[in-house]
Structures are given as structure tokens and as C-alpha cells.
């Protein structure tokens, strides 16, 4: 038996959800994981962000038969500029944040911190270029180049808005939800 559904409005989905809560929860979770994949793909079409860094910034909320709500939450923390193909040059650092547009950032440098984190930094603009300090271990004086400030890009949430992911998600949900829900209802009815 093959069921064909067209969900013209929200009330029709709510009616089906009350009759088939388990099938509706499975359909929403399946659709949510597909939307998650579509979101990452759409962001990576525009931005040169590593997929692993995008995945780490997302969190999925799953539906249950009692609570038919799903969501994709993107953290607000910005991504480090070093993740976008940072290459040291004589004049600074070149990065490719937007695909196909490599930009030279003058006066910047790439440095790996003691923790292993690699970043694109600049010298602090407010502080003097060199500060005279005394080493706590040896007691000798030296010239410090600190402070340094790391450069960051926009957050994944801003990338979702900026790369027009929302319109593609809406279109995808409207196209796929009836098909997935019909499949899950057929499966539940066959039990």
C-alpha cells in the first residue's frame, strides 16, 4: 500500500500527528537530520569552512511522540580565521573565507599556541609595540611582543542567515515532509 500526502496547511499535519504520533516523530527526526545536512552543504557552498568545525557548532533537538518539535541550534561562537585556509605571506596572512575570494590581511601572522590551537593574530593596537618585562623564573629583563589579539570570523548562525539557508530549508521541508510522513505512516500501519 502506497500513501500519497499533500500537506497544504499546518492543521492537516497536526491532525495526522494526533492520529499517528510515533510516525510523525520519526518523520520529523528524519527530516531534521536531512535539513541539518542541507544546512551544512549550503553553508559550505558559499563559505570555505571545514565541515568538522561546522558540525561541532550544531546541536539537534529530536522529536518524541509526546513532544513533536525538532530544531537545529547553531552556537553563537565565531570560527577562528585560521580554519579558512590561512597562509602566511611576507606582507601578512592570506585567507579564503568566501569561496573563490582569497584576501591578504596585512600585518597579521599565523601562530600555534601552547595548547595546539592555531590562529591568525595581530599585535595589540592599544599596547606599545614592545613592553619591557622581567622573567619570573630567571629574573632577567626582556622585550615582550605581547599582547596579541586573535582574528575571528562570523558564527555559524550568521553564516546560515547570510548564505540564504533559510529559504532553501523552507522549500526543502515543504517538498519532503509529506513524502517522509507518508512513508512513516505506511510503515506504522504495516505493523
N, C-alpha and C positions, 0 to 999 in steps of 0.2 A: 504494500500500500504506500503510495507516494502522496504526501500532502503538499499543497501549494498555498502559501500565505502571502497576503499583501497587507502590511500594517500601515494604514492610511493615517491613523492618529494614535495618540498615546493611550486613550481609553481602551482601544482594542487590545493593545499589549497588556494593559492592566487586567482586562477580563481574562485573557489567556493565562496570565500569571497566577490568578487565583485558582483556576482550574488545574493548571499544570505547574505547580511551584518548583518542583525538582528539575523539570525540563527547562524551565525559564532560567533558573540559577545556572545550570550547566551551559545554556546558550549564552547568557551574559558573560560568564567567565571565559568561554571560548572566544567570544567577540572581543573581550577586553584584552586578551593576550594577542589577538591579531591586530588590534588598534595600537598596542604597545610596539609591536614590530613595525607597523606602518609609520608610527611617530619617529622611531629611531632612523628608519630608512629615509624619511622625508628630511629630517634634520641633516643627515649625512650627505644628502644630495646638494645641499647649499653650503654647509659648514664642513671644514676639514677636521672634525672632532673624532677621536678614536671611539669605536663602538663600545669598548670595555669601560671607558670613562662615562659614556652616556648611560649605560646600563646601571652603573653603580649609583647614579644620581636619581634613578626612578624607583618608585615603590608602587606595587599594585595592590589595590583593595579588592578582595574577592566577594562575590555574592553567595548567599546561603538561601535555602528555601524560605527561611523566616525573614531575611533581610535582602531584598532584591535590589541591591545597589552595588555598583562597581565604580572604580576610579583609578586614575593614573596620577600619582603625585610626583612632581619633579621638585627636588630640593632647590633652594634659592642660592646655594653657594656657587660662586663663579668658578669656571675652569681656569687652571693655570695656563698661561700663554705658551709655555714650553711644550704642551701637548699638541700644538698646532704646527708641527714641523719646523721648530726653531733651529736656525742655522747661524752659527757665529760668522760674522764678516769683519773686515777691517774697520768699517765705519760703525758697526753696531751689530744688530741681530735681524735677520730676515725671517718673517713668519707668514704662513698662509692660513688665515682664519677663514676667509671665504674662499671656496674652491676656485682655482684659476687666477687668484689675485694675491701674489706674494708681495709683501710690503717690507721695506727696510726701516727698522726703528733705530734711529741714530742715537749713539751714546749709551746703548743698553748692552748687557753682557749675559751670557749663559753661565750658571754656576750650579754645582751639585752641593747640596748642604750635607752636613754630617749625618742626617737621618736617611740620606739617599734620595731625597726629593730634589728633582732637577727643575730649575726655574729660570725665568728671564727677569733680570734685576736692573735697577739703575741706582746710582748713588743718591742718597737723600738730599733733596734740594734745599731743605731748611738748615741743615747742619753744614759746618765748614767742611771743605774737601778732605782735610786731614786733621785728626784730633790727636794730641799728644796724650798717651796713656802710660800707665805703669803696670807691668805684668804682675799678677798676684802670686805667681809661682816663683819667678826668678828675681823680681824686684827691679828689672831693667825697664827703662823707658823705651817706647816705640811709637811710630806713627800709625794710627788706625785709619782705615778707609771706610769705617762704618759711619753712620748707619746706611744700610741698603734697603731698597723697597722693591717688593716683587710686583710684577705686572700680571694682571688677571684679565680674562675676557668676560663675556656676559654669562649668565647662568643658563642652564638647560631650559628652564621655564621661559626665559626671554627668547631663547632660540626657537621654542615651539610657537611663540606668538609671531616672531619676526619672519619665520620661514613659511608662514601660512599653513601650518599643520592643521589648525582647527577646521578650516573649510574642507580639507581632504578627509579629515576624520568624520565630519558630519555626513559627507557624501558616502563614505565607506560604510558607516553604520546604517544609513538608510537603505543601502543596497544589500548588505549582508545579513542584517538581523532577521528579516523574515525567512530567509533561506536556512540559516542556522537553527532558528526556533522551530521551523517545520521539521527539520531533521531530528532534533531532540525530542519533539513531541511524538514522532513516528517511533523512535527508539523506546520511549517510555510506554507507549501504547502496545508495543510488541512484547512487553514483559509479561 
